[in-house]
Amino acid sequence: MDGDSEGGSREIVVLFREDAGARLAALGWFQRHAARKWELFLSQILPPASLAVLAGLVAATLLLGPGATPQAHLAVVTFLAVLVWFGWWAWSRTLTRRITTAFDAEAWGEIRYVFGPEGFRLEDDLRHWRTGWGGVSHLSSEAEGLVLATKGMVFYLPAAGWPDAATRAVDAERIEAWWRTATRQTA
C-alpha cells in the first residue's frame, strides 16, 4: 500500500494487492466484532425452525383470534413456519455464496482506495465503487490494519501494506476524523 499523507493533499490514496488472505482477515474481523450485534446473537441462540414456529404461533393467534379451532391454528402455524424457514434458508444461501465467491479467487489484483472528506471509493479491474461517510457504519484503526464496514461489506486494509507505522497512523487519523465529522460521532 502507498499512503499519501502530505499536508497539502485533500485525499489519501492507498494501493495494495488484495488476495484471499486479506479476505480471510476481513472475515475474521467481522466475526470478532459484528458477532456482538443483536441479530447475529439471536440467529445463533434460536435456530431457524424455532423462530419460524414462534412467528407462526404469534401470527396465528393474531390472525385467527382466540376462538379459532386448533386445526386452523395448526394450518396457519405450518404455513408461516415454512415461509419463515424458506426465507431464512434463502438468506443463508445468498450469504454463503457471497463468502465462497470472495474466497475462491487466489488474487483479486491491485485495488486503489481513495479517501477524502466526502467519503471513499474503491477502484480495481472489475469495480468502481464509492460511498459517502454516512454509508460507513464502522471504522477502526487496529494493530492489524484499517477496517471499514458498510451495510453488507467489510473492507480490511492490512497495516503491513503501509510504508511505515507513522504514515499509517497519520492516514488513519485523518480518515477517522473525516468519518467522525461526517457522521457527527465523538471519539
NORNORBEL-V603810 format. One line per field, one symbol per residue. ss: DSSP state (2 for helix, 1 for strand, 0 for the rest). phi: phi as a letter, one per 30 degrees, with the letter a starting at -180 (. if undefined). psi: psi as a letter, one per 30 degrees, with the letter a starting at -180 (. if undefined). A space follows every 50 residues. Layout:
ss->???
phi->???
psi->???
This chain:
ss->00000000000111111112222222222222222202222222200222 22222222222222000002222222222222222222222222222222 22220011111111110011111000011111222111111100111111 0011111122200022222222222222222220000
phi->.bcccdedddcccbcacdbddddddddddeddcddddedddddddcdedd dddddddddddddcidcddddddddddddddddddddddddddddddddd ddcdddbcjdcccbcbdclbbbbbdcbbbbaddddcdbbbccedlcbbbc djbbcbcdddddeaddddddddddddddddddchccd
psi->ljkjgkefkflkkkkljkaeeeeeeeeeeeeeefffleeeeefeejleee eeeeeeeeeeeeeflfglleeeeeeeeeeeeeeeeeeeeeeeeeeeeeee eefekekfakkjkjklffallkkaffljklllfffjfkkkjlefakkkkl jfkkkjjkeffleleeeeeeeeeeeeeeeeeeghll.
